[in-house]
Amino acid sequence: MNEKTRTEEFRVDGEKIVAKIKELLHEGNIRRVIIKDKDGKSLLEIPVTFGVVGVLLAPQLAALAAVAAVLTEATVVVEKSE
């Protein structure tokens, strides 16, 4: 399959990262989520397999919450399929 992808970036306060990720996952078509610190360094990358939302993402969301606890500002990069 020849699938096109695009990326979107969102600047988010640390405590709002998990809520933003959940919001984006409900929109669908997400292939990968990357969390970067305010300097642009990648801290966490979560591949999202089609149809795998919920229980199988719980460990990644827990890791995301731990990362969010130490960040004041972050960039959420979302790779979406079209």
C-alpha positions in Angstrom: 0.0 0.0 0.0 1.2 3.5 -0.8 0.0 5.4 2.3 0.6 9.1 2.7 1.5 10.5 6.1 1.6 14.0 7.5 2.9 15.4 10.8 1.4 18.0 13.1 3.0 19.6 16.1 1.3 20.9 19.2 3.0 22.9 22.1 1.5 21.7 25.4 2.0 22.4 29.1 3.5 19.3 30.9 0.3 18.5 32.9 -1.9 18.6 29.8 0.2 16.1 27.6 -1.8 13.0 28.5 -5.2 14.7 27.9 -3.9 16.0 24.5 -2.7 12.5 23.4 -6.0 10.9 24.4 -7.9 13.6 22.4 -5.7 13.0 19.3 -6.2 9.2 19.6 -9.9 9.6 19.5 -9.6 11.6 16.3 -8.1 8.5 14.7 -5.5 8.0 11.9 -2.6 8.3 14.3 0.5 6.3 13.3 3.0 7.6 15.8 3.3 10.1 18.7 6.6 11.7 19.7 7.0 13.8 22.8 9.8 16.4 22.7 11.1 18.6 25.4 11.3 22.4 25.0 14.8 22.1 23.4 13.4 19.7 20.7 15.0 16.5 22.2 12.8 13.4 21.7 11.9 11.9 25.1 9.3 9.3 24.2 8.1 7.8 20.9 4.9 5.7 20.8 4.0 3.8 17.7 0.2 3.4 17.4 -0.9 0.4 15.5 -4.2 0.6 13.7 -7.0 -0.6 16.0 -4.7 -0.7 19.1 -6.1 1.9 21.4 -7.0 1.4 25.0 -5.7 -1.5 27.0 -2.6 -2.0 24.9 -1.7 1.7 25.1 -2.1 1.9 28.9 1.6 1.2 29.6 2.7 3.9 27.1 0.2 6.4 28.6 1.6 5.6 32.1 5.1 6.3 30.8 3.8 9.4 29.2 2.4 10.6 32.5 5.7 10.1 34.2 7.5 12.1 31.5 4.8 14.8 31.7 5.4 15.1 35.5 8.9 16.5 34.9 8.2 18.7 31.9 6.9 22.3 32.1 6.5 22.6 28.3 6.6 20.0 25.6 5.9 19.5 21.9 3.7 16.7 20.8 4.5 15.5 17.3 1.8 13.4 15.7 2.2 11.4 12.5 -1.1 10.8 10.8 -2.0 8.6 7.8 -4.3 10.1 5.2 
